[in-house]
Amino acid sequence: MRLLRKKPRGRPDYHNESVVQRLVAEEGVDRQTAKHWFDEMLVFLDLCATSNHLLSPPEPVDKAWHAFVLHTRDYEDYCNERFGKLIHHQPSGEPDPRAYQRAFKRRNDWSPSPDPGVWAVPVIDGGGHHHHDSGGSSCGGASSCSSGDGGGGSSCGGSSCGGSSCGGSS
């Protein structure tokens, strides 16, 4: 049986204090910063759920995503309620420098002027190498995600800036 797919509507309205506290403890940031990262991660998940292309988050969003995934029941319940499917996050191989650029563009389209302390403006030089034009987020390791609806769903691999990537609905 396939899960009903839902298109997220409006700004995510969800809070998980356990995840925010984990970010405070593990990342050494204050509560306000941790909450901001968490909120940006929820927006990123919306972008993933509605994208047909690989997307990669900035490092702070990836850290919040990792913290949320560790709360497996909460994460699964949130994804199923909001999207009708699970957005998986798992290790992968080769980086995809353009995945962050796509995510940044979609985030900017969703709401202009995303926080440059979280969403550094991507720059891809002529050789296809990814870097930032500010001191914002930095690049991380490689992981990926896919939706877990049992059918075609989303799938992706690679990574870029934030160390994770995801694809959206098909």
N, C-alpha and C positions, 0 to 999 in steps of 0.2 A: 504494500500500500504506500503510495507516495503522499508526502505531506503537502497540504495546501500551501502554495506560495503566496506570500503577501508582499505588497509593495509598501515599504515604510512611508508613513505620512507624517509631516511636520517634524519639528525638532524632537529628538529622543527625550523622553521624560522618564528617566530611570536613575536611581541612585543606589549604590552598594557601598555602604560605609566600610565593610570588611576589606574590599578591594582598595579603597582609598587609603585605609590605614596600612595595608601591606605596602603600597607605594611609598608612603611616608617612611616606614621602617626600612624598606629595602633600598630605596633610591636616595634617601637623605634629603627629601624635599619637604617643604611645609605643606600643611593640609590644603591650602588654597591652590597651590601648584598641582598637587596630586589630583584634586577634584577637577581642575582644568584639563589635565591630561586624560582623565577618565571620560570627561564629557567629549573631548575631541576624538577619543577612541570610539565612542558610540556613533559619532558622525561618520567616522571612517568605516565602521561596520555597515552603516546605511549605504555608503558609496559602494562598498564591496557587493552588497546584496543586489544592487541595481546595475552593476557593471557587467559588460560582456568581455571585458579586457582585464589583464593583470593590473593590479594596483598594489603599491607598496607604501606603507605608512612612514612618517618621520619617526625618529628614534623615541621621543617621549610617548607617542601614541603606541608604538610597538611594546614599550615597557608596560603601559597600562593594559594592553591586550594580553600580554603574558600573565600579568597579575589576575586578570579577570578569568582567563582560561583555567587557572588553578582552582577556581571556585566552580568546579564542573557543573554542579546542579544549577547554580544560579546562572551560569553562562548558557547552558543548554536551554533552560526555561526562557531566558531573555530572547535568545535567537529564535526559538520556536514561536514565542508570542509575537515578536516584532516582524519576523520574516517568513515564518512558516517552514523554516529549514535551519539547519545548523551551519554556521560558517566555521569550517575546520581551520586549524592553524598547526602546521607541522613542518619539520625541517625539509629543506630542498637543496638544490645544487647551485647552478650558475646564477650570478646576479643578472638582473634585467634593469639597466640604468633608466630605461624609459618608463618603467612601472611607477616610479615615484613622480616623474613628471606628469603622467596621466592622473595620478591621485591628486597632486597639487592643483592641476587644472580643474578637476571635478570638485575639489574642495572649494576652490575659488569661485566656481560657478554656483555652488550651493549657497555660499554666503561670501560676498567679496571681502577682501582684506583679512584672510585668516591670520591669526597671531604668528608673527615671524619668529617668535621664540620657540614655537612648536613646528610651524610649517615654513622652513627656510625655502627661499625661492630657488628652484632647481636650475642648473645650467648644464647643458650637455655640449661639450666642445665638438669640433669637427670629427674627432676620432671616436665619438660615441661614449666618451668617458663622462661620468656623472660627478658633479661637485656642486657646492653651494656658493652663492655670491654674498653670503653673510655668515656670521658666526653662530647661527642657529643650530639646528639639529645636525647630528653627524651620522655617518654611515655605520652600519652594524653588520651582523652575520647574515646567514641565509636560512630562510624558512618560507613556507607557503601555506595556503589554505584552500579549502574547497567546501562547497555546500554538501551536507550529508543527507540528501533527500532520497537516496536510493536509486534515482534516475539520473539522467544526464547532468543536471545541476551545474554547478560551477566547479572548475578545477583550474589549478594553476601551479606554476613552479617558479623557481628563481627568486631573486630578491633584488633590492637596490637600497636606497637610502636607509630605511628603517629596519632592515633585516627581515622583513616579512612581506609577503604579497598575497593577494587574494583575487579571485575572479568573481564575477557575479552570476546572475541568472542567465540561463540560455533561452 
